[in-house]
Amino acid sequence: MDIASPIPQDLQAKLYFPVKQLQHMAGELPPKYQMRVPYELLSGLANSLLNDTIFAIVKARSVADQKSILEKAGVPGFYVTNNHVRNKHKS
């Protein structure tokens, strides 16, 4: 069974949401930086996030950032580790 390749309209629809989110985030920047974030850059970044590999890297980094923040806040059981096999609480 062949899997049909996505048509341009499907890709455009998938790209719409991340572009809108990135535009919103860029809109929260100070005005002097907003001018340095063109739509083409946001669109390219959103397109890159559609790539599963890049999305997984960004997602993993978000999890590590959250763990780091929780560890710094003193929440028990949260610490950053690069050992993916070990998933234990800090002793």
Secondary structure, DSSP 8 states (H G I E B T S, - for coil): -------HHHHHHHHHHHHHHHHHHHHTS-HHHHTTS-HHHHHHHHHHHTSHHHHHHHHHHHHHHHHHHHHHTT-TT----S-SS------
